[in-house]
Amino acid sequence: MRTTKVTAKGQVTLPKEVRQKLGLQAGTRLEVRLRGNEVVLKPVPREADTEQFLQFCRARAHGADLARTRDILKRLNLPMPERVRQLREER
């Protein structure tokens, strides 16, 4: 059994073996649930990240062609946090 500790900011570091086995990378979103006295972390599918990103775009796109935006996003090879960071910098 591996252990980790909670930082003052409430952060934990997952052991490298766990991250590798689950394919977790920096920026991977995790769903957090309580099960009794246990904390359960579950990776959120990338589709959910994409949908969240599209909602961000929709909220700021006045008259934009969302179908074209979706096609462009599919061709981008950037992790979701990087996409959001770039959008915020453009504002």
N, C-alpha and C positions, 0 to 999 in steps of 0.2 A: 504494500500500500504506500502510495506517495502522499506527501503532505505539502502544503503551501500555506503562506500566511497572508492575511489581509493587511494592506497598507493603510496609512492614515487617510488616504483618499478613497478607501473602499475597493481598491484594485487587488486582483490576485494574478499570479503568474501560473499558467498551466504548464506542467512539465513538457519538455520537448518531445518526449515519446508520445504523449497524448496528442499534442498538436500535429505531429507527423502522421500518426495513425488515422486521425480524423480529417487530415488535409486542411487544418485551420491555418490561416495566414493573417498577417496584420490587417485589420479592417474587417475581418469576418464578423458578422453579427451573430450574437448568441441570444436565444430566448432563455429567460431566467424564470424558473418556477420553484415554488416551495412544495415539497412533498413531506408532510409531517415536519420533522426537524432537519430535513435534508434540503440542500440546494441542488437543483438539477439544471444543467446547462445543455441546451440543444442548439446546434447550428441552424440558422434560418436559411432556407433555400435562397439562392441568388435571384430567383424570379421575384421574391418578395422585395429584395433590394431594388431591382429594376422597376417594379411597380411604384415603390416609394419615390424613386427618382423621377418617374413620369408624373407623379402627383405634384412633385416640386415644380416641374416644368409647366404643367397645366396651370398651376396657381399663378405663374408669372408670365404666361404666354397669352398675349391679347391678339387673337386672330392668327396665331401661328398654325402651320400645317403639322399636326401631331403625328400623322402617318409618316411624313417625311422625317420628322425628328426621330421617331422610333427606328426607321431604317438606318439613319446615321448612327444612332447609339449602338445598334447591333454590330456595326463595323468597327466601333471603337474597342480597343483592347486595353481599357483602363479599369482598375478596380473602382467600385462604387464611391468610396471616400474621396478618391482622386477626382472623379467626375464632379462631385458636389463642390469640392474645394475650388476647382476651376470655374464653375458657374458663379460661385460667390465672389471670386476675384474679378469677374467681368462686370459685376453690378456697380 
